């Protein structure tokens, strides 16, 4: 039927536009070390920021500090408004955020997606 294809395209564009912006918490050392050679720290931050801009999400790269990155990510995953995504291959951290993260992405898979 004429025009039917256009209606679907418009509906798809509208649905994509309405997608909520996720806060993406990145387990920095886990992602950085998932590729060889390891991604330098500053480069990882820059590439994660670019990925967030391209995909329309807020990205927080979490490094070890006064507390472990795992503890910070687990806390933030519970505290931040949804949707929250977590990027890590750490099994223990994945288990800790399983009930609060809408999506969990593997560190290596994410690293390979970075621009």
HULINNOR-V987835 format. One record per helix or strand of 3 or more residues. SS is the DSSP state (H for helix, E for strand). FROM is the first residue (numbers start at 1). LEN is the number of residues. Records with the same first field share a line. If there is no record, write none. Layout:
SS=FROM-LEN, FROM-LEN
This chain:
H=4-14, 28-5, 41-15, 69-11, 91-7, 107-7
E=23-5, 58-5, 84-4, 103-3
